[in-house]
Amino acid sequence: STIKEDSKSMMVKASAETTASLSSLASNRMVSTILRQWFALGILCLMGIATVNPAHAFAAKKNKKRGGGGGKNAASSQKGFGVAPPTLEEVASQFKTRLPPDAGSSPCPCSSTPNTVSPILYADCCQPYHQKEKFPESPLRVLQSRYSAFCYRLVPYIIQTTHPKCRDFRENQITWAKDLHRDGMFDSFEFIELKPSGPAEIVNDGHQAYLDFSVRMKSKEGEQKETSVSEKSLFLQDPETGIWSYAGGDVRSGVQGLEDTILNQ
C-alpha cells in the first residue's frame, strides 16, 4: 500500500512538473506559433509544443496522416482512369501570394545588399531563381532565395529547393504544397530581416556546406512583438549539376531561456 501511494505521488508530481513546463512555453503565443510553422527556412511543424511526444514522432505522425509519401495516396490523386493528376504548378496557381504588383522594381526582401544607398532589386536578385531562370549556385543563394520565397509566399520554390535527404521532404508534392499553403507560410508574421552570420563552411569535397543565420519577424496579431529565430543549416550540392539545395538544420529561438535549446530535435 505504501509503495502504491509513493508511486502515485511521484506520478502526480511528474505530471504537474511536465504541465508547468509546457504551460510556460505555450504562454508565449508568438513563439509557439513560429515553432509550429518554422520550415527555415526550412520548416514545417518541426516541434509540437502542446505534446509530450518527441518532435520526430510528432512530425512522422502528421506526415503519415496527411499521406506525405507516394503509394496509395499518390495513386488516388489521379481521380479516375486515364486522368492525369494536377501538376505542382497548377495546384500552386490557386494559392495566394504576397507578391506586390511592382515586386520586380522593389528592393529584394532577402537584404543581400544591406545598408546601401541603392539596394539590389528583386528582379536582379531572387526573382530569376523563383522563375526558374537560374538555379542556386551557392548555399547563400539558396538561403536568400528561400527567404524571399517565404516573404512572398511562393510555395513551389520552397519545395523545389528542399533536398530529398531533408526530413521535411515528401514524395507527394501536391499534398506537401497544400500543407505548406495551409499552415507553413508564416501568414501571421511579417518578415523583417535575414542575417547570415558569416560565410558558409564548405566540407566534403565542396559538395556540403553549413551556414548560420538568423531571421527577425514581427507578429501581426496582439502586441505585434518582434522575435528572432536562428538556424545552423545544412546545404548539399548535386555534383553533376552544381545546384545547391536545403537539407535541414538545427533551429533555436531568441526567446530568453531557450537560446541554447535545439527546438527541432
C-alpha positions as CSV (number, residue, x, y, z in Angstrom):
1,S,0.0,0.0,0.0
2,T,2.8,2.4,0.9
3,I,4.6,1.6,-2.4
4,K,1.5,2.3,-4.4
5,E,0.9,5.6,-2.6
6,D,4.6,6.6,-3.2
7,S,4.3,5.6,-6.8
8,K,1.1,7.6,-7.3
9,S,2.6,10.6,-5.6
10,M,5.6,10.5,-7.9
11,M,3.4,10.3,-11.0
12,V,1.3,13.2,-9.9
13,K,4.4,15.3,-9.2
14,A,5.9,14.4,-12.5
15,S,2.7,15.2,-14.3
16,A,2.5,18.6,-12.6
17,E,6.1,19.5,-13.5
18,T,5.5,18.5,-17.1
19,T,2.3,20.5,-17.3
20,A,4.0,23.6,-15.8
21,S,6.9,23.3,-18.2
22,L,4.7,23.1,-21.2
23,S,2.4,25.9,-20.0
24,S,5.5,28.1,-19.6
25,L,6.5,27.5,-23.2
26,A,3.0,27.7,-24.6
27,S,2.4,31.0,-22.8
28,N,4.4,32.8,-25.4
29,R,1.8,32.5,-28.2
30,M,4.1,34.2,-30.8
31,V,7.0,31.8,-30.2
32,S,4.8,28.7,-30.2
33,T,3.2,29.8,-33.5
34,I,6.6,30.3,-35.0
35,L,7.8,26.9,-33.9
36,R,4.7,25.2,-35.4
37,Q,5.4,26.9,-38.7
38,W,9.2,27.1,-38.9
39,F,10.2,25.2,-42.0
40,A,13.7,27.5,-42.5
41,L,13.9,28.2,-43.7
42,G,13.2,25.1,-43.6
43,I,10.5,24.4,-41.5
44,L,7.2,22.7,-41.4
45,C,5.8,21.6,-38.0
46,L,9.2,20.6,-36.6
47,M,8.1,20.8,-33.0
48,G,4.8,20.4,-31.3
49,I,4.8,22.5,-28.1
50,A,1.5,21.1,-26.9
51,T,2.5,17.5,-26.9
52,V,4.9,15.4,-24.8
53,N,5.8,13.2,-27.7
54,P,9.2,13.6,-29.3
55,A,9.3,16.1,-32.2
56,H,10.3,13.4,-34.7
57,A,7.4,11.2,-33.7
58,F,5.0,14.2,-33.9
59,A,6.3,15.1,-37.4
60,A,6.2,11.5,-38.6
61,K,2.6,11.1,-37.4
62,K,1.5,14.2,-39.2
63,N,3.2,13.2,-42.4
64,K,1.6,9.7,-42.3
65,K,-1.8,11.1,-41.6
66,R,-1.6,13.6,-44.4
67,G,-0.3,11.0,-46.9
68,G,3.1,12.6,-47.3
69,G,4.6,9.7,-49.3
70,G,3.7,8.1,-52.6
71,G,1.8,4.8,-52.9
72,K,-2.0,4.8,-52.5
73,N,-2.2,8.5,-51.8
74,A,-0.3,9.4,-54.9
75,A,-2.3,7.0,-57.0
76,S,-5.7,8.1,-55.6
77,S,-4.9,11.7,-56.6
78,Q,-5.5,10.8,-60.3
79,K,-9.2,10.7,-59.7
80,G,-10.0,8.3,-62.4
81,F,-8.5,6.1,-65.1
82,G,-6.5,8.0,-67.7
83,V,-6.9,11.3,-66.0
84,A,-3.5,13.0,-65.4
85,P,-3.0,14.4,-61.8
86,P,-2.6,18.1,-61.5
87,T,1.0,19.4,-61.5
88,L,2.6,21.3,-58.6
89,E,2.4,24.5,-60.7
90,E,-1.3,24.0,-61.4
91,V,-2.1,23.4,-57.8
92,A,0.0,26.3,-56.6
93,S,-1.5,28.7,-59.1
94,Q,-4.6,28.6,-56.9
95,F,-2.7,29.8,-53.8
96,K,-2.5,33.4,-52.7
97,T,0.9,35.0,-52.7
98,R,2.3,38.1,-51.2
99,L,4.0,39.4,-54.3
100,P,3.4,43.1,-54.7
101,P,2.4,44.4,-58.1
102,D,5.7,46.2,-58.5
103,A,7.9,43.4,-57.0
104,G,10.4,43.4,-59.7
105,S,11.3,47.1,-59.2
106,S,11.2,46.8,-55.4
107,P,14.2,46.1,-53.1
108,C,14.7,42.3,-52.7
109,P,13.4,41.2,-49.3
110,C,16.5,38.9,-48.8
111,S,18.5,42.1,-47.9
112,S,21.5,40.8,-49.9
113,T,22.8,44.4,-50.1
114,P,22.1,45.8,-46.6
115,N,22.9,49.4,-45.6
116,T,23.5,50.6,-49.1
117,V,22.1,53.6,-50.8
118,S,20.9,51.6,-53.8
119,P,19.7,48.1,-52.6
120,I,19.5,45.4,-55.3
121,L,16.1,45.0,-56.8
122,Y,14.1,41.8,-56.7
123,A,14.3,41.5,-60.5
124,D,18.1,41.4,-60.3
125,C,18.4,39.2,-57.2
126,C,15.9,36.4,-56.2
127,Q,13.3,36.7,-58.9
128,P,15.3,34.8,-61.6
129,Y,15.6,31.9,-59.2
130,H,11.9,31.9,-58.4
131,Q,11.0,32.0,-62.1
132,K,13.5,29.1,-62.9
133,E,15.7,31.3,-65.0
134,K,18.6,30.5,-62.7
135,F,19.4,27.8,-60.1
136,P,21.1,28.4,-56.7
137,E,24.8,28.3,-57.3
138,S,25.8,28.6,-53.6
139,P,24.4,27.9,-50.2
140,L,24.0,31.6,-49.5
141,R,21.9,32.0,-52.7
142,V,19.7,29.0,-51.6
143,L,19.2,30.7,-48.2
144,Q,18.4,34.1,-49.6
145,S,16.1,32.9,-52.4
146,R,14.2,30.7,-49.9
147,Y,13.8,33.6,-47.5
148,S,12.4,35.7,-50.3
149,A,10.1,32.9,-51.3
150,F,8.7,32.7,-47.7
151,C,8.3,36.5,-47.7
152,Y,6.3,36.4,-51.0
153,R,4.6,33.1,-50.2
154,L,6.0,31.2,-53.2
155,V,5.2,27.6,-52.1
156,P,6.7,25.7,-55.2
157,Y,10.1,27.3,-54.7
158,I,10.3,26.0,-51.1
159,I,9.5,22.5,-52.3
160,Q,11.9,22.7,-55.3
161,T,14.9,23.8,-53.2
162,T,14.4,21.1,-50.5
163,H,16.9,18.2,-50.8
164,P,15.5,14.7,-50.7
165,K,17.7,14.0,-47.7
166,C,15.9,16.7,-45.7
167,R,13.5,15.1,-43.2
168,D,10.8,17.6,-44.4
169,F,11.0,16.3,-47.9
170,R,7.9,14.5,-49.2
171,E,7.4,12.5,-52.3
172,N,3.8,13.7,-52.8
173,Q,4.5,17.3,-53.7
174,I,0.8,18.1,-54.1
175,T,0.0,17.2,-50.6
176,W,3.1,18.8,-49.4
177,A,2.2,22.0,-51.2
178,K,-1.3,22.1,-49.8
179,D,0.0,21.6,-46.2
180,L,2.5,24.4,-46.7
181,H,-0.2,26.6,-48.1
182,R,-2.5,25.9,-45.2
183,D,-0.1,26.3,-42.2
184,G,3.5,26.6,-43.2
185,M,4.0,30.0,-44.8
186,F,4.1,32.3,-41.7
187,D,0.8,34.1,-42.5
188,S,0.7,35.6,-39.0
189,F,4.1,37.2,-39.3
190,E,5.8,40.0,-41.1
191,F,9.4,39.2,-42.2
192,I,11.8,41.9,-41.1
193,E,15.3,40.7,-41.7
194,L,17.5,37.8,-42.8
195,K,21.0,38.0,-41.4
196,P,23.6,35.4,-42.3
197,S,26.3,35.1,-39.5
198,G,29.2,34.7,-41.9
199,P,30.4,32.7,-45.0
200,A,29.3,29.1,-45.5
201,E,31.6,26.4,-44.1
202,I,32.3,24.1,-47.1
203,V,33.1,20.5,-46.4
204,N,33.0,17.0,-48.1
205,D,34.9,17.8,-51.3
206,G,32.9,21.0,-51.7
207,H,29.5,19.4,-52.0
208,Q,28.3,20.0,-48.5
209,A,28.1,23.3,-46.5
210,Y,26.9,24.7,-43.2
211,L,25.6,28.2,-42.8
212,D,24.4,30.0,-39.7
213,F,21.8,32.7,-40.0
214,S,19.0,34.4,-38.0
215,V,15.6,35.7,-39.0
216,R,13.7,38.5,-37.4
217,M,9.9,38.5,-37.6
218,K,7.0,40.5,-36.1
219,S,3.7,39.2,-35.2
220,K,0.7,40.7,-37.0
221,E,-1.5,39.8,-34.0
222,G,-1.9,41.1,-30.4
223,E,1.0,43.3,-29.3
224,Q,2.8,42.8,-32.6
225,K,6.1,41.8,-30.9
226,E,9.3,41.0,-32.7
227,T,11.1,37.8,-32.2
228,S,14.1,36.1,-33.7
229,V,14.9,32.5,-34.7
230,S,18.4,31.2,-35.6
231,E,19.4,28.2,-37.5
232,K,22.5,26.3,-38.5
233,S,21.5,24.9,-41.9
234,L,22.9,22.1,-44.0
235,F,23.1,22.5,-47.7
236,L,24.0,19.8,-50.3
237,Q,25.2,20.2,-53.8
238,D,24.4,18.0,-56.8
239,P,27.9,17.1,-58.1
240,E,26.5,16.7,-61.6
241,T,24.5,19.9,-62.0
242,G,26.3,22.0,-59.4
243,I,22.9,23.1,-57.9
244,W,22.7,23.6,-54.2
245,S,19.6,22.8,-52.0
246,Y,18.5,22.9,-48.4
247,A,18.9,19.7,-46.4
248,G,17.9,20.6,-42.9
249,G,19.2,22.4,-39.8
250,D,19.2,23.0,-36.1
251,V,16.6,25.7,-35.1
252,R,17.0,27.9,-32.0
253,S,14.8,30.6,-30.6
254,G,15.9,34.1,-29.4
255,V,13.4,33.8,-26.5
256,Q,15.1,34.1,-23.1
257,G,15.6,30.7,-21.7
258,L,15.5,28.8,-25.0
259,E,18.6,30.3,-26.6
260,D,20.7,27.1,-26.3
261,T,17.9,24.7,-26.9
262,I,17.7,22.9,-30.3
263,L,14.0,23.1,-30.9
264,N,13.6,20.6,-33.7
265,Q,15.4,17.6,-32.3
